[in-house]
Amino acid sequence: MNGTPLWIYALGFTAQLLFATRMVIQWVQSERSGKPVSPLIFWQLSLLGSVVFLFYGILRHDFAIVLGQVLVYFIYIRNLHLLEHWKPIPLLLRTFIILAPVLSTVYLLGSNGDIFDLFMNKEISLPLKIWGITGQIIFTLRFYVQWFDSESKSESVLTIRFWLVSVLGSLMILTYAVFRYDPVLLLGQLSGLVVYIRNIILGKAKRLNG
């Protein structure tokens, strides 16, 4: 697979497994409620998966992946705040969680010996890089939509707008994954699309039923 060690792919698949698990749990609880819901474990698994996927993105020298994780990391923490499950976490662990993205990025970039190598990966053409970064930004914007909706209601929610933006961003990243020959991104987005579309259906059904 383009010379990438299997253990790096294993790291990526671990992150995707965490992301997939959060979506399955959210899906099951939404089906039970008859509407999209925002369970606590969704955000806990999101945060854990984000740390692991950040490592994967750096090791793959993939700026699109790294950018996506950096942009959403603290939104996961904010949702734990809204669910009142951030402060109960021991201070030492909270400090580690906050510093993990910064420290891991600095360490891994330093170990590469070339700080700019992450952003100048010659294996990815410029048009593909732009497409991937744009898709990742759109995919990431769903959490800013979610953040805005949650702040306006003073509770953690997943509205239909979140799922619509998820579908658009996911389709773009899916295309990027095909041309990037990245099985981690490919499988992750394929599995996620099913859940995103189902939540849109549940959201519309909830609106129709009042």
C-alpha positions as CSV (number, residue, x, y, z in Angstrom):
1,M,0.0,0.0,0.0
2,N,2.3,2.7,-1.3
3,G,5.1,1.6,1.1
4,T,3.2,2.5,4.2
5,P,3.9,0.1,7.1
6,L,1.0,-2.1,8.1
7,W,1.1,-0.8,11.7
8,I,0.4,2.7,10.6
9,Y,-2.7,1.4,8.7
10,A,-3.6,-0.5,11.9
11,L,-3.5,2.8,13.8
12,G,-5.8,4.4,11.3
13,F,-8.3,1.5,11.3
14,T,-8.3,1.7,15.1
15,A,-9.3,5.3,14.9
16,Q,-12.0,4.5,12.3
17,L,-13.3,1.7,14.5
18,L,-13.7,4.2,17.3
19,F,-15.5,6.6,15.0
20,A,-17.7,3.8,13.6
21,T,-18.6,2.6,17.1
22,R,-19.7,6.1,18.1
23,M,-21.9,6.3,15.0
24,V,-23.5,2.9,15.6
25,I,-24.3,3.7,19.2
26,Q,-25.7,7.1,18.1
27,W,-27.7,5.3,15.4
28,V,-29.1,2.7,17.8
29,Q,-30.1,5.3,20.4
30,S,-31.7,7.5,17.7
31,E,-33.7,4.6,16.4
32,R,-35.0,3.9,19.9
33,S,-35.9,7.6,20.4
34,G,-37.3,8.0,16.9
35,K,-35.2,11.1,16.4
36,P,-31.4,12.0,16.2
37,V,-29.8,12.1,19.7
38,S,-26.5,13.2,21.0
39,P,-25.3,10.6,23.6
40,L,-22.4,11.1,25.9
41,I,-20.4,8.2,24.6
42,F,-20.6,9.7,21.1
43,W,-18.4,12.5,22.3
44,Q,-16.1,10.4,24.4
45,L,-15.3,8.1,21.5
46,S,-15.0,11.1,19.2
47,L,-12.3,12.6,21.4
48,L,-10.4,9.3,21.7
49,G,-10.6,8.5,18.0
50,S,-9.5,12.0,17.2
51,V,-6.2,11.6,19.1
52,V,-5.5,8.3,17.4
53,F,-6.4,9.6,13.9
54,L,-4.2,12.6,14.4
55,F,-1.3,10.3,14.9
56,Y,-2.3,8.4,11.7
57,G,-2.5,11.6,9.7
58,I,0.9,12.8,10.7
59,L,2.5,9.4,10.1
60,R,0.9,9.4,6.6
61,H,2.1,13.0,6.0
62,D,-1.6,13.9,5.1
63,F,-2.3,17.5,5.8
64,A,-6.1,17.1,5.1
65,I,-6.4,14.5,7.9
66,V,-4.3,16.5,10.4
67,L,-6.2,19.7,9.7
68,G,-9.6,18.0,10.2
69,Q,-8.7,16.6,13.6
70,V,-7.2,19.9,14.9
71,L,-10.3,21.8,13.8
72,V,-12.8,19.6,15.7
73,Y,-10.8,18.4,18.7
74,F,-11.9,21.1,21.1
75,I,-15.5,20.9,19.9
76,Y,-15.6,17.4,21.2
77,I,-14.4,18.8,24.6
78,R,-17.0,21.5,24.5
79,N,-19.8,19.0,24.0
80,L,-18.5,17.1,27.1
81,H,-18.8,20.4,28.9
82,L,-22.4,20.8,27.8
83,L,-23.2,17.3,28.9
84,E,-21.5,18.1,32.3
85,H,-19.0,15.3,31.9
86,W,-15.8,17.3,31.4
87,K,-15.0,18.6,34.9
88,P,-15.6,15.2,36.5
89,I,-12.5,13.9,34.6
90,P,-9.4,14.1,36.8
91,L,-7.4,17.3,36.2
92,L,-4.2,15.5,35.2
93,L,-6.1,13.5,32.5
94,R,-7.9,16.7,31.3
95,T,-4.5,18.4,31.0
96,F,-3.1,15.5,29.0
97,I,-6.2,15.5,26.7
98,I,-5.8,19.2,26.0
99,L,-2.1,19.0,25.3
100,A,-2.1,15.7,23.4
101,P,-2.7,17.2,19.9
102,V,0.0,19.8,20.3
103,L,2.6,17.6,22.0
104,S,2.1,14.7,19.6
105,T,2.3,16.9,16.6
106,V,5.5,18.6,17.7
107,Y,7.1,15.3,18.6
108,L,6.2,13.5,15.4
109,L,7.1,16.4,13.2
110,G,10.5,16.7,15.0
111,S,11.2,13.0,14.6
112,N,10.6,13.3,10.9
113,G,13.5,15.8,10.6
114,D,11.5,18.0,8.2
115,I,8.7,20.1,9.7
116,F,7.4,21.1,6.3
117,D,7.3,17.5,5.0
118,L,3.8,17.0,6.4
119,F,2.4,19.9,4.3
120,M,4.4,19.3,1.2
121,N,3.8,15.6,0.5
122,K,4.8,15.2,-3.1
123,E,2.9,11.9,-3.4
124,I,-0.4,14.0,-3.5
125,S,-1.0,16.2,-6.5
126,L,-2.0,19.8,-5.9
127,P,-5.6,19.5,-7.3
128,L,-6.1,16.3,-5.2
129,K,-4.7,18.0,-2.1
130,I,-7.0,21.0,-2.6
131,W,-10.0,18.7,-3.1
132,G,-9.1,16.7,0.0
133,I,-8.5,19.7,2.2
134,T,-11.8,21.3,1.0
135,G,-13.7,18.1,1.7
136,Q,-12.1,17.9,5.1
137,I,-13.0,21.5,5.9
138,I,-16.6,21.0,4.8
139,F,-16.7,17.7,6.8
140,T,-15.3,19.6,9.8
141,L,-17.8,22.5,9.4
142,R,-20.6,20.0,10.5
143,F,-19.2,20.2,14.0
144,Y,-19.2,24.0,13.9
145,V,-22.9,23.8,12.8
146,Q,-23.4,21.4,15.7
147,W,-21.6,23.7,18.1
148,F,-23.8,26.7,17.0
149,D,-27.0,24.7,17.4
150,S,-25.9,23.3,20.7
151,E,-24.9,26.7,22.1
152,S,-28.2,28.2,21.0
153,K,-30.1,25.5,22.9
154,S,-27.6,25.2,25.8
155,E,-27.5,21.5,25.3
156,S,-25.6,19.0,23.1
157,V,-27.7,18.3,20.0
158,L,-27.3,16.8,16.5
159,T,-29.6,18.6,14.1
160,I,-30.5,17.7,10.5
161,R,-28.1,20.4,9.3
162,F,-25.3,18.5,10.9
163,W,-26.2,15.4,9.0
164,L,-26.6,17.2,5.7
165,V,-23.2,18.8,5.9
166,S,-21.8,15.4,7.0
167,V,-23.1,13.8,3.7
168,L,-21.5,16.5,1.5
169,G,-18.2,16.4,3.2
170,S,-18.1,12.6,3.4
171,L,-18.7,12.3,-0.4
172,M,-15.8,14.6,-1.1
173,I,-13.5,12.7,1.3
174,L,-14.6,9.4,-0.2
175,T,-13.5,10.6,-3.6
176,Y,-10.2,11.8,-2.2
177,A,-9.7,8.4,-0.5
178,V,-10.1,6.6,-3.8
179,F,-7.5,8.7,-5.6
180,R,-5.2,8.7,-2.5
181,Y,-5.4,4.9,-2.3
182,D,-6.3,5.2,1.4
183,P,-8.3,2.2,2.7
184,V,-8.8,3.8,6.1
185,L,-10.5,6.9,4.8
186,L,-12.5,4.8,2.2
187,L,-14.0,2.3,4.7
188,G,-14.6,5.0,7.3
189,Q,-16.6,7.2,5.0
190,L,-18.5,4.4,3.4
191,S,-19.7,3.2,6.8
192,G,-20.5,6.7,8.0
193,L,-22.6,7.6,5.0
194,V,-25.2,5.0,5.9
195,V,-25.6,6.5,9.4
196,Y,-25.7,10.1,8.1
197,I,-28.4,9.4,5.6
198,R,-30.5,7.4,8.2
199,N,-30.3,10.3,10.7
200,I,-31.6,12.7,7.9
201,I,-34.5,10.4,7.4
202,L,-35.2,10.2,11.2
203,G,-34.9,14.0,11.5
204,K,-37.4,14.6,8.6
205,A,-39.8,12.0,10.1
206,K,-39.6,13.7,13.5
207,R,-40.5,17.1,11.8
208,L,-43.5,15.6,10.0
209,N,-44.8,14.0,13.2
210,G,-44.6,17.2,15.0
